[in-house]
Amino acid sequence: MSFWGIIGQYGIIVKSMTISPMILIPVSIQDVERPRFAVSRQYVRSIIDVGGLPVLVPVTVQPRDLRRVYDACAGLLLTGGAD
């Protein structure tokens, strides 16, 4: 069974449901002086709270690899910015 829907207050887009859907979260570099990847704990917690498995992937991965991860996931969470 496949469908699109919204889960939780952060608007997690789900393209198909499984027992524990993996939700892809692209993460970017947060601090140029000390390069590190980061995402708000609330995004991760909201996926876990609704029974999902968050999958954090740096935006610096090759597009072909990102596509492979995306295809394996049930959904995608696009986080907001500071603006």
PyMOL commands that set and color helices and strands:
alter all, ss='L'
color gray80, all
select helices_A, chain A and resi 41-49+63-72
alter helices_A, ss='H'
color red, helices_A
select strands_A, chain A and resi 2-7+12-16+22-29+37-38+53-58+75-76
alter strands_A, ss='S'
color yellow, strands_A
deselect
rebuild
show_as cartoon
